[in-house]
Amino acid sequence: MPSLLLRGRIWLLTAVSGGGLLVLSGCDPTVRDTMLAGVESAATTLVTTLITAFFQSVLAAGDDSTVTTVKAIVERVPEFLA
């Protein structure tokens, strides 16, 4: 069943993409260029946002453990040197 659902999604994506290109091929070049520039801008912004969010989540997870480790070392060093 999941395989059938995946095939259906791929077919739908292909049909929508192909239909969009078919419709845009008969358009005025100015309208087509404006439309494609908007789609490109939206896709770029989405990918940039996802990458930024990923790295912020990784950095936030690493900061907690690093701060704790550094804090423990700083608190314990005077004991070893005394």
Buried (B, 14 or more C-beta within 10 A) or exposed (E): EEEEEEEEEEEEEEEEEEEEEEEBEEEEEEEBEEBEEEEEEEEEEEEEEEEEEEEEEEEEEEEEEEEEEEEEEEEEEEEEEE
